[in-house]
Structure formats: structure tokens, C-alpha cells
């Protein structure tokens, strides 16, 4: 009998991680049918795309409000479809605010539900644990400290490691290229706020070291069209979609807070982390966050490994100052800390998750 799996990946990072899970599920059972809300990487891995992940890839409270009507329509369409075509299991990949409602409705209809990638409920909006318990039968956690939180609240959860640790490894014998990578994020809202500040930092840095070269990596051609007029300096180049090829080849990355910070840590690349929301979004978020840091390397290590510049502090002058301190310093201790993170997260997460989901379906 063919196993039918429904899946929903609501963000770019979820598409990447979801693609590895889809591939592992296919390897475990070649006849499995996987369909749902997916991005390009998940489609390549064998998922049938019923809805395009780009439809829900937004960031921040004010940004979500603008797209709320279309988001609600899409979610209702997905719920209606999977209620009429019940899968053996529904997997929500990240995107908790979008996926939990779907999970809750399907769970009420007797569909088993899994949430792959625990939301940061341990960090902010901890009251969401009530929603999680009503929505999700099983939470698959990418970080070990997350399981402790769920155990306290009697929610079934398992640490599976991080899929990115399977494919990203610490670089060895790196020699300086005098190249700095600028990664302002994947969403229009964050790129428009952060890229001007990153380029301003680049101008300051090249004045201090004329040998420095800068490369901006963007997520898509839409962002490229917007950014090209800004990056007119001869020492700044722009490309689209090749971040993973470029990350191991640079001395430092100026990066928006998000999954990219973990990717850099797994490779062992120093970074300055920047984070900037709209004034309204930040006003709300700053009152809900329960942790000291915003970047994953610092959260995992439970100490300040990399600089974090938030809101008004994320300006060209500050970014340049921290960046030059890193470039002029000795980064061996930082690289050693990054290797510890890699070792901690390496558990063959995709295969382990696929195995647990298979067992869960057959319970």
C-alpha cells in the first residue's frame, strides 16, 4: 500500500531542509507519495508541488499583515484539500504560525501530525506550547536543548540533529582571499533594510584596507534588479543563488540573522550578524523574546561567539568596526568553537527523521 505524506514548507530555509527530508523519505520507501507546499529544492528531491512556497515567504509582523488575506486563503485551501484527501501523516516544516493551524485542523480529523524543526518557543512566545500540544503529535528537534523544554511540558519530541551538518563541513587549511561576503537575507523586506548598511560598511572597510574585495549574494533576480544600482563601486560584485559555493572562499561574512549564520558556523567562517525589522515589528518582538542572542551560533554555544548588531546598531560604521576587528584578529579559537557546534549537530538528521516518521506512521 502506498504511503501518502503531506508536507508544508513555508520558508526558503524550510525548503532546503525539507528537500533533504523528502530525499530521505524517498530513499526509505521508493513508492511513497509526497505532496504539498514546497519550494524548488523540495521539488528537485521528489515532492509534488501543489502550492509554491514563495507564496508565504514573508518576514516580520507588518510584512505578514500586508499579505494576511492571501495567506489565510491559501491555508484554508490546503486544509480543505488534505481533509478531503487524507494523508498518512502531515509534516509541517518550520513556518509554525502558518503550519500549526493546518496541523491542528488535520489532527482533529484523525491525521497524524509531525512538526519538523521546532519553533523557537524556548526563546519567545513560550505560551505557544499550548498550541503545539493541540496541533502536533511529534516534534522533531534540530538542537538538543529544545527537547528539554518539551519534556517539561509533556510534549513528545526527539532530537534528530541538523540536516545541514550532514552536507556542510569545517573547511581545512583556509588561506586568506581578502574577500568579504555580504548576505543581506532572502526576503525583500530585510534586504532593503540591511543591504544599504552592509554596502556602507564595505566603503569604510576598503578605506582601511584597499585590498579588500566584496561580493553580494542575493536570493533571486527580483532582488538583483533592486540592488544593482546600489552596488556601483568597482570592488563590489553581485551574484544570485550561489551563497553555498562562495561561503567557504571568504575571510568574513556580513550576514542577516537566520539559518545562514548556522551554515557559516558549520563551515567555520567568521561573521558579523545583523538584524533589522520594521519599527513596529521590532517593538513587538523585543517584548516577546526571552533569550540573550538572535544568532544560532551564539544560542547553541550559550555564549557570545559572533557579534550581533540589532536595529539601530546595525549601521555601516558599527558593522565595519566589528568586521575589521575580526579580520585583524586571530580566529583560531572561534574556528574551534564552530567545530564543536558541528560535532554536536551531526546525527544524520534526515535519515533519522525519516526513520522516526516511518515508525510513527505504523504505530
Buried (B, 14 or more C-beta within 10 A) or exposed (E): EEBBBBBBBBBBBBBBBBBBBBBBBBEBBEEBBBBBBBBBBBBEBBBEBBBBBEBBBBBBBBBBEEBEEEBEEBBEEBBEBBBEEEBBBBBBBBBBBBBBBBBBBBBEEEBBBBBBBBBBBBBBBBEBBEBBBEBBBBBBBBBEEBBEBBEEEEBEBBBBBBBBBBEBBBBEEBEEEEBBBBBBBBBBBBBBBBBBBBBBBBBBBBEEEEEBBBBBBBBBEEBBEBBEEBBEEEBBBBEBEEBBEBBBEBBBBBBBBBBBBBBBBBBBBBBBBBBBBBEEBBEBBEEEBEEEBBBBBBBBBEEEBBBBBBBEBBBBEBBBBBBBEBBEEEBEEBBEBBBEBBEBBBBBBBBBBBBBBBEBBEE
